[in-house]
Amino acid sequence: MRLRRRPAAVAREDEFLTSEAARQTDVSGRWGAAGLPLARSRNFRSSSTRLAARLRPEGAGLARVVVLALGSVTLLVSGPRILGNATNVVVQGVVSGNGIDFGRLHRVLLIAATVYAVGGLLGLLQARTIATVVQRAMSTLRADVEDKLNRLPLSYVDRQPRGDLLSRVTNDIDNLAQSMQQTLSQMLTSVLTLIGTVIMMFTISPMLAVVALVTLPLSWGSMKLITTRSKKQFIAQWQHTGMLNAQVEEAFTGHTLVKVFGRQADVEATFDAKNTELFEAGHGAQFVSGIVMPVMAFFGNLNFVIIALVGGLRVISGQMSIGDIQAFIQYSRQFTMPLTQLASMVNMMQSGIASAERVFELLDAPEELDRPDLVPPPDPVRGRVVFDHVSFSYDPATPLIEDLSLVAEPGRTVAIVGPTGAGKTTLVNLVMRFYDLAGGAIVLDGIDIADLTRQDLRRNIGMVLQDTWLFGGTIRENIAYGNPDATEEQIRAAAKATYVDRFVSTLPLGYDTVLADEGSAVSAGEKQLLTIARAFLADPAILILDEATSSVDTRTEVLIQRAMAALRSNRTSFVIAHRLSTIRDADTILVMEHGSIVEQGSHDALLARDGAYARLYNAQFAGAAVDLA
């Protein structure tokens, strides 16, 4: 079951919700809800190059990371060799019979302690620096994504599953930041440690170093095989996690409906099935990835046995000292650690690159750009709107509005009625330039709206939608959203004019009441009153009301109609209504069917014509006379 409500900003007729769009929402929305990449990167090299370009402004910070890592690894790698010298001091003192030179031993141990302390300090500075670099880069990326969202056309946002789009903006960037912060520093340190360890091993004994490196191809090949298998398992785990999260979210959101229809058992059965699938996928992923450590430990132990055997023979023959073989064994044990770390980082890097690719896809989406040769709007805007042979369709293969012409004079109210899917909301969306026309023009005060910037156009239009939208904040802030510069007196005046003050005054905190979860602290009707107050405060030249009183009771509707009459005064208004009793006083009523205006005129004139409007009007007030027996 899908219980998600469409965002108010994209409300329009049901004709655009095709079965294909619903299918995409079901798949991508559910998997995207997990907040994890849905598949591995399709183009790892290209995405990695682009990600590296994102880090280029942080070049100085990355250089510091490299220098700190080089210093830290150099000191830490030299530690076993210094401790080997300490062992030699002890052995020499015992073997010679002259006793241990504790002064020399203390100096060597002090040097070793200093080396390890400074190396650890450099490692901490490296971690702090890489965290600063990555978080600053991700902050810039988030800002770019936010700017991109504001430039995206409504048609793009409308076609994207909401959960998947939100996942790209939030979870994918978080996943990218986490993977980069952990992998960049760790991979750099692991590679430098591996190189440094090999160098130190060759300085102690080239022959033993060659023996130790014999197991390297076996270790690397095993890791390659395991990580290849684990990637597939993790992808399946992410997918099932997303599907389970979506099912839980739906059941929670529609908890009341589940109770009403007695579907608890079905919900539990669905959850159990998806939970079992997640268990099987997760078990496989964790088992395969968990093999890395035992396999690497096996090769490490094998390497240790060979080195201990060969090294012991060389000590007995006098070709190596006990301190050297001790240091070499430490290096051999240390040699496998970077390989293990690199193996574990590969999966995490794949996850981060997959997230980066999804974010880059969003950044590459076509934008809603204004032409450079646009003109300023008239000052002041009178609000004369002319539809000149307008044509439009969401799908070129399915025409919706064809050759539509009408004139809305300044200060007049135009009501738009018709059956569901007739194109009523589409018509006002075209006025807002949420979509561009396929043909014809819409002219505002003699200027084609295509010659105005969208910001200039929308600044002069107020819109109240059937689907209310309130953000987390106080009631005062929600009303002032229509005019951020409004004074307290203006806010309260708008609230009183739209009868918001009547219920706000009953709340303990009044206008300081905090609304959360899209206004969960107030009823549906009160939400609509707040959105009407917001439009009232904005004082636009053109007003669009899309079923703005659909959630209020009859008495409140009468009060709202009076407020709307005052709000519509001296401004052009487009009113979409299904309850025809609310638009009797409109100057012009347009009756739309299949994207065309089939009738227009006043309420009384259209009733007298006894056509499409009369049928709609009479259907709302005629009693049911159907024999159900």
C-alpha positions in Angstrom: 0.0 0.0 0.0 1.1 3.5 -0.7 0.0 6.1 1.8 2.2 9.0 0.8 0.6 12.3 0.0 1.9 14.3 -3.0 3.7 17.5 -2.1 1.4 20.6 -2.3 3.7 22.5 -4.6 3.1 20.0 -7.4 -0.6 19.4 -6.9 -2.3 19.0 -10.2 -4.8 16.8 -12.0 -4.8 13.0 -11.7 -4.1 12.6 -15.4 -0.4 12.8 -15.0 0.0 10.0 -12.4 0.5 7.3 -15.0 1.0 3.7 -14.0 4.7 4.0 -15.0 5.2 6.9 -12.6 3.5 4.9 -9.9 5.8 1.9 -10.6 8.9 4.1 -10.4 7.7 5.5 -7.1 7.2 2.0 -5.7 10.6 0.8 -6.6 13.0 3.8 -6.3 11.1 5.4 -3.5 11.3 2.3 -1.3 14.9 1.5 -2.0 16.0 5.1 -1.7 14.3 5.3 1.7 17.1 3.2 3.1 19.5 6.1 2.6 22.1 3.8 0.9 23.2 3.4 -2.7 20.9 1.1 -4.5 23.7 -0.3 -6.8 27.4 -0.1 -7.2 28.8 2.7 -9.2 28.2 2.4 -13.0 31.2 4.4 -13.9 33.7 4.3 -11.0 36.6 6.1 -12.8 34.5 9.0 -14.1 32.8 9.5 -10.7 36.1 9.3 -8.9 37.6 11.9 -11.2 34.7 14.2 -10.6 34.9 13.7 -6.9 38.6 14.4 -6.9 37.8 17.7 -8.8 35.4 18.5 -5.9 38.4 18.2 -3.5 40.7 20.4 -5.6 39.9 23.6 -3.7 41.0 21.7 -0.6 44.4 21.1 -2.1 46.3 22.8 0.8 44.5 20.7 3.4 45.1 17.5 1.5 48.8 18.4 1.2 49.0 18.7 4.9 47.3 15.4 5.3 49.9 13.7 3.1 52.8 15.4 5.0 51.3 14.4 8.3 50.7 10.9 7.2 54.2 10.6 5.8 55.7 11.8 9.1 53.5 9.6 11.2 54.1 6.5 9.2 57.8 7.1 9.0 58.1 7.3 12.8 55.8 4.4 13.6 57.5 2.2 11.0 60.9 2.9 12.5 59.7 1.9 16.0 60.3 -1.9 15.6 63.8 -1.3 14.4 64.6 0.9 17.4 63.2 -1.7 19.7 65.3 -4.3 18.0 68.4 -2.3 19.0 67.2 -2.4 22.6 67.0 -6.2 22.4 70.5 -6.2 21.0 71.7 -4.2 24.0 70.2 -6.7 26.4 71.5 -9.8 24.4 75.0 -8.3 24.1 75.2 -7.6 27.8 74.1 -11.1 28.7 76.3 -12.9 26.2 79.5 -10.8 26.9 79.1 -11.3 30.6 79.8 -7.6 31.2 76.2 -7.0 32.2 73.5 -4.9 30.5 74.3 -1.3 29.8 71.1 0.2 31.3 72.1 3.7 30.5 72.3 2.9 26.8 69.1 0.7 27.1 67.2 3.6 28.7 68.3 6.0 25.9 67.1 3.6 23.2 63.8 3.0 25.0 63.3 6.8 25.5 63.9 7.3 21.8 61.4 4.6 21.0 58.8 6.1 23.3 59.4 9.5 21.8 59.1 8.2 18.2 55.8 6.4 19.0 54.4 9.5 20.9 55.3 11.9 18.1 54.0 9.5 15.5 50.7 9.1 17.3 50.4 12.9 17.7 51.0 13.4 13.9 48.3 10.7 13.3 45.8 12.7 15.4 46.6 15.9 13.5 46.1 14.0 10.3 42.7 12.7 11.4 41.6 16.2 12.4 42.8 17.7 9.1 41.1 15.1 6.9 37.9 15.6 8.9 38.0 19.3 8.3 38.8 18.9 4.6 36.0 16.3 3.9 33.3 18.1 5.9 34.2 21.5 4.2 33.9 19.8 0.8 30.6 18.2 1.8 29.3 21.5 3.1 30.0 23.0 -0.3 28.4 20.0 -2.1 25.3 20.4 0.1 25.1 24.1 -0.8 25.4 23.2 -4.5 22.7 20.6 -4.2 20.4 23.1 -2.4 21.0 25.7 -5.1 20.4 23.1 -7.8 17.0 22.1 -6.2 15.9 25.8 -6.4 16.8 25.8 -10.2 15.1 22.5 -11.0 11.9 22.7 -13.0 8.8 21.4 -11.3 8.4 18.8 -14.1 11.7 17.2 -12.9 10.7 17.2 -9.2 7.3 15.9 -10.1 8.6 12.9 -11.9 11.0 11.9 -9.1 9.9 9.6 -6.3 10.0 11.8 -3.2 11.9 9.3 -1.1 14.6 8.8 -3.7 15.1 12.5 -4.2 15.4 13.2 -0.4 17.8 10.3 -0.1 20.1 11.8 -2.7 20.0 15.2 -0.9 20.6 13.9 2.6 21.6 10.2 3.1 23.7 9.9 0.0 25.8 13.0 0.9 26.1 11.7 4.5 27.2 8.3 3.2 29.7 10.0 0.8 31.1 12.1 3.7 31.5 9.2 6.0 33.1 6.9 3.4 35.5 9.6 2.3 36.6 10.6 5.8 37.3 7.0 6.7 38.8 5.8 3.5 41.0 8.7 2.3 43.1 8.9 5.4 43.1 5.1 6.1 44.0 4.2 2.6 46.8 6.7 2.5 48.2 5.5 5.8 47.9 1.9 4.8 49.7 2.4 1.5 52.5 4.4 3.2 52.7 1.8 6.0 53.0 -1.0 3.4 55.7 0.8 1.5 57.6 1.7 4.7 57.4 -1.8 6.1 58.7 -3.3 2.9 61.6 -0.9 2.8 62.5 -1.6 6.5 62.3 -5.4 5.8 64.7 -5.1 2.9 67.2 -3.0 5.0 67.3 -5.8 7.6 67.4 -8.8 5.4 66.7 -8.8 1.6 66.4 -12.6 1.6 63.8 -12.7 4.3 62.0 -9.8 2.6 61.7 -11.8 -0.6 60.4 -14.7 1.4 57.8 -12.5 3.1 56.6 -11.1 -0.2 55.9 -14.6 -1.6 52.6 -14.7 0.2 51.6 -11.2 -1.1 50.0 -12.4 -4.4 48.0 -15.1 -2.5 46.8 -12.5 0.0 45.8 -10.0 -2.6 44.1 -12.6 -4.8 42.0 -13.8 -1.9 41.0 -10.3 -1.0 40.0 -9.6 -4.6 37.8 -12.7 -4.7 36.2 -11.9 -1.3 35.5 -8.2 -2.0 34.0 -9.0 -5.4 31.5 -11.4 -3.7 30.8 -9.1 -0.8 29.9 -6.2 -3.1 27.0 -8.2 -4.6 25.9 -9.3 -1.1 25.9 -5.8 0.3 23.9 -4.5 -2.7 21.2 -7.1 -1.9 21.3 -6.2 1.7 20.9 -2.4 1.0 18.0 -3.2 -1.3 16.1 -5.3 1.2 16.9 -2.8 3.9 15.3 0.0 1.8 12.2 -2.1 1.1 11.8 -3.0 4.8 12.2 0.6 5.8 9.6 1.7 3.3 7.1 -0.9 4.5 7.6 0.1 8.1 7.2 3.8 7.2 4.0 3.2 5.3 2.5 1.1 8.1 3.4 3.8 10.6 2.1 6.6 8.5 -1.2 4.8 7.8 -1.4 3.3 11.3 -5.0 4.6 11.7 -6.1 3.0 8.4 -4.5 -0.2 9.3 -6.5 -0.3 12.5 -9.7 0.8 10.9 -9.6 -2.0 8.2 -8.2 -4.6 10.6 -5.1 -5.2 8.5 -2.7 -5.7 11.4 -2.1 -9.4 10.5 -1.4 -8.6 6.9 1.0 -5.8 7.8 2.8 -8.2 10.2 3.0 -10.9 7.6 4.4 -8.5 5.1 7.0 -7.3 7.6 8.0 -10.9 8.5 8.5 -11.7 4.9 10.6 -8.7 4.2 12.5 -9.1 7.5 13.3 -12.7 6.5 14.6 -11.5 3.1 16.8 -8.9 4.8 18.1 -11.5 7.3 19.2 -13.8 4.5 20.8 -11.0 2.5 22.4 -9.5 5.6 23.7 -12.8 6.8 25.3 -13.5 3.4 26.9 -10.1 3.2 28.3 -10.1 6.7 29.5 -13.7 6.4 31.4 -13.1 3.1 32.9 -9.8 4.3 33.8 -11.5 7.6 36.0 -14.0 5.8 38.6 -11.3 5.1 40.1 -11.3 8.6 40.5 -15.1 9.0 42.0 -15.4 5.5 44.4 -12.6 6.1 45.3 -14.1 9.5 46.0 -17.4 7.9 48.4 -16.0 5.4 49.9 -13.8 8.2 50.5 -16.9 10.3 51.9 -18.8 7.4 54.2 -15.9 6.7 55.3 -15.8 10.4 56.1 -19.6 10.4 58.3 -19.3 7.3 60.1 -16.2 8.6 60.6 -17.7 12.0 62.1 -20.8 10.5 64.4 -19.1 8.0 65.3 -16.3 10.4 66.1 -18.8 13.2 68.5 -20.6 11.0 70.2 -17.3 10.0 70.5 -16.3 13.7 72.1 -19.6 14.6 74.6 -19.2 11.7 75.4 -15.7 12.9 74.1 -13.9 9.8 71.5 -12.0 11.8 71.2 -10.7 15.4 68.4 -11.6 17.7 67.3 -7.9 17.7 67.1 -7.9 13.9 65.0 -11.0 13.7 62.7 -9.6 16.4 62.2 -6.4 14.4 61.7 -8.4 11.2 59.0 -10.6 12.7 57.3 -7.4 13.9 57.4 -6.0 10.4 56.1 -9.2 9.0 53.2 -9.1 11.3 52.7 -5.5 10.5 52.9 -6.2 6.8 49.5 -7.9 6.6 47.7 -5.2 8.5 47.7 -2.6 5.7 46.5 -5.2 3.2 43.5 -6.1 5.5 42.7 -2.4 5.9 42.8 -1.8 2.2 40.5 -4.7 1.6 37.9 -3.4 4.1 38.2 0.1 2.6 37.4 -1.0 -0.9 33.8 -1.8 -0.1 33.4 1.4 1.7 34.9 3.4 -1.2 32.5 1.6 -3.6 29.6 2.7 -1.4 30.8 6.3 -1.3 31.4 6.5 -5.1 27.9 5.0 -5.7 26.4 7.8 -3.5 28.5 10.4 -5.3 27.2 9.2 -8.6 23.6 9.6 -7.5 24.3 13.1 -6.2 26.1 14.0 -9.5 23.0 12.8 -11.4 20.9 15.3 -9.5 23.5 18.1 -10.2 23.5 17.2 -13.9 19.7 17.4 -14.2 18.4 20.0 -16.6 17.7 23.3 -14.9 14.9 25.9 -15.0 16.9 28.8 -16.4 15.7 32.2 -17.5 16.9 33.8 -20.7 19.3 36.7 -20.4 17.2 39.1 -22.5 14.2 39.2 -20.1 12.3 42.4 -19.2 11.2 43.7 -15.8 7.5 43.4 -14.9 5.3 46.5 -15.1 5.2 48.7 -12.0 2.7 48.4 -10.6 1.3 45.1 -11.8 -2.4 45.5 -12.6 -3.2 41.8 -13.1 -4.7 41.6 -16.6 -4.1 38.0 -17.7 -4.7 36.9 -21.3 -4.5 33.3 -22.5 -3.8 33.5 -26.2 -4.4 30.2 -28.0 -2.6 28.2 -25.3 -1.7 24.6 -25.8 -0.1 22.3 -23.3 0.4 18.6 -22.4 2.4 16.7 -19.9 3.0 13.9 -22.4 3.3 15.0 -26.1 1.4 11.9 -27.1 -1.6 12.9 -25.0 -2.8 16.5 -25.6 -4.4 18.1 -22.5 -5.1 21.8 -23.3 -5.5 22.8 -26.9 -6.1 26.3 -28.4 -7.4 27.8 -25.1 -8.1 31.6 -25.1 -9.6 33.8 -22.4 -9.1 37.2 -20.7 -9.0 37.8 -17.0 -9.4 41.6 -16.4 -7.8 43.3 -13.4 -9.8 43.0 -10.2 -12.0 40.3 -11.6 -12.6 36.8 -10.2 -12.4 33.9 -12.6 -13.7 30.6 -11.3 -12.7 27.3 -13.0 -14.9 24.3 -12.6 -15.1 20.9 -14.2 -14.7 17.2 -13.5 -11.5 15.6 -12.2 -8.8 15.5 -14.9 -10.2 18.4 -16.9 -7.1 20.5 -16.6 -8.2 23.0 -14.0 -5.0 23.0 -11.8 -2.9 22.7 -14.9 -4.3 26.0 -16.1 -3.2 27.9 -13.0 0.1 26.1 -13.0 0.8 27.5 -16.4 0.1 31.0 -15.0 2.8 30.3 -12.4 5.2 29.0 -15.1 5.6 25.8 -13.3 5.5 24.4 -16.8 6.3 26.0 -20.2 3.7 26.1 -22.9 3.7 23.9 -26.0 2.0 26.7 -28.0 0.4 30.1 -27.7 1.2 32.6 -24.9 0.1 33.9 -21.5 0.3 37.7 -21.3 0.4 39.7 -18.1 -0.3 43.4 -18.5 0.8 43.3 -22.1 4.0 41.3 -21.5 4.4 37.6 -22.3 5.2 35.8 -19.1 8.0 33.9 -20.9 9.7 37.3 -21.2 9.7 37.7 -17.4 11.9 36.0 -14.9 10.1 33.3 -12.9 11.0 35.1 -9.7 9.5 38.4 -10.9 6.4 36.7 -12.1 5.8 34.6 -8.9 6.5 37.6 -6.7 3.3 39.1 -7.9 1.2 35.9 -7.5 -0.2 34.4 -4.3 -1.3 30.8 -4.3 -3.4 28.8 -1.8 -3.5 25.1 -2.6 -5.9 22.4 -1.6 -2.9 20.4 -0.1 -1.7 22.6 2.7 2.0 23.0 3.5 3.3 24.2 6.9 6.9 24.1 8.0 8.4 23.4 11.5 8.2 26.7 13.3 5.8 29.0 15.1 2.4 30.0 13.8 3.7 33.5 13.6 6.6 32.4 11.3 4.3 30.3 9.1 2.0 33.3 8.5 4.9 35.6 7.9 6.3 33.2 5.3 4.2 35.2 2.8 5.9 38.5 3.8 9.1 38.1 5.9 9.2 41.9 6.5 5.7 42.1 8.0 5.3 43.7 11.4 3.5 42.0 14.3 0.5 44.3 13.7 0.3 43.2 10.0 0.6 39.5 10.9 -2.2 39.8 13.5 -4.4 41.8 11.1 -4.0 39.1 8.4 -4.8 36.5 11.0 -8.0 38.3 12.1 -9.1 38.9 8.5 -8.9 35.2 7.8 -10.3 34.1 11.2 -7.0 32.5 12.2 -6.9 34.6 15.3 -10.1 33.0 16.5 -8.4 29.6 17.2 -4.9 30.8 17.8 -6.1 32.8 20.8 -7.3 29.6 22.4 -3.8 28.0 22.3 -1.7 28.2 25.4 1.2 29.8 23.5 -0.9 31.7 21.0 1.2 32.8 18.0 4.3 31.3 19.5 2.8 27.8 19.3 5.4 25.6 17.4 4.1 23.5 14.6 5.9 20.3 13.8 5.4 17.5 11.3 3.7 19.8 8.8 1.4 21.3 11.3 0.4 18.3 13.3 -0.7 20.5 16.3 -3.7 21.9 14.4 -6.6 20.5 12.4 -6.8 20.2 8.6 -9.2 23.1 8.5 -7.0 25.3 10.7 -4.0 24.5 8.4 -6.0 25.9 5.5 -6.8 29.0 7.4 -3.1 29.5 8.1 -2.2 29.2 4.4 -5.0 31.7 3.5 -3.6 34.1 6.1 -0.2 33.6 4.5 -1.5 34.6 1.1 -3.5 37.5 2.6 -0.3 38.9 4.2 1.6 38.6 0.9 -0.9 41.0 -0.7 -0.2 39.8 -4.3 -1.6 41.3 -7.5 -2.9 38.0 -8.7 -4.5 35.4 -6.5 -4.8 31.7 -7.2 -7.1 29.6 -4.9 -7.1 25.9 -5.6 -9.9 24.4 -3.5 -8.7 26.6 -0.7 -11.7 25.9 1.6 -12.1 22.2 1.0 -11.1 21.2 4.6 -13.2 23.7 6.6 -16.6 23.2 8.1 -19.7 25.0 6.7 -19.7 27.8 9.2 -16.0 28.5 8.7 -16.5 28.3 5.0 -18.9 31.2 5.2 -16.4 33.3 7.2 -13.6 32.3 4.8 -15.7 33.4 1.8 -16.1 36.8 3.4 -12.4 37.0 3.9 -11.8 35.8 0.4 -14.0 38.5 -0.9 -11.9 41.1 0.9 -8.7 39.4 -0.3 -9.9 39.3 -3.9 -10.8 43.0 -3.9 -8.8 44.9 -6.5 -6.8 41.9 -7.7 -7.2 39.3 -10.4 -8.3 36.0 -8.9 -8.4 32.5 -10.2 -10.5 30.2 -8.1 -10.7 26.4 -8.6 -13.7 24.9 -6.9 -15.6 21.7 -6.8 -18.2 23.0 -4.4 -20.0 25.3 -6.8 -21.8 27.1 -4.0 -18.5 28.8 -3.1 -18.1 30.5 -6.5 -21.6 32.0 -7.2 -20.3 35.5 -6.9 -17.4 35.0 -9.4 -17.4 37.5 -12.3 -16.7 34.7 -14.8 -17.1 31.0 -14.5 -15.1 28.7 -16.8 -16.3 25.2 -17.3 -13.5 22.9 -18.5 -13.8 19.4 -20.0 -10.8 17.6 -21.5 -8.6 20.7 -21.4 -11.1 22.9 -23.2 -13.4 25.6 -22.1 -16.9 24.4 -23.0 -18.8 27.1 -21.2 -18.1 30.5 -19.6 -20.3 33.2 -18.1 -21.8 34.2 -14.8 -23.5 31.8 -12.4 -27.0 32.8 -13.3 -26.3 32.9 -17.0 -24.8 29.4 -17.0 -27.7 27.9 -15.0 -30.1 29.5 -17.5 -28.2 27.9 -20.4 -28.9 24.5 -18.8 -25.6 23.0 -20.1 -22.5 21.4 -18.6 -22.4 23.9 -15.6 -26.1 23.3 -14.8 -25.5 19.5 -14.8 -22.6 19.9 -12.4 -24.5 22.3 -10.2 -27.6 20.2 -10.0 -25.7 17.0 -9.4 -24.3 18.5 -6.2 -27.7 19.3 -4.7 -29.8 16.5 -6.1 -30.7 13.8 -3.6 -29.7 10.2 -4.3 -32.7 8.3 -5.8 -31.0 5.0 -6.7 -32.7 1.7 -5.7 -29.9 -0.4 -4.2 -32.1 -3.5 -3.7 
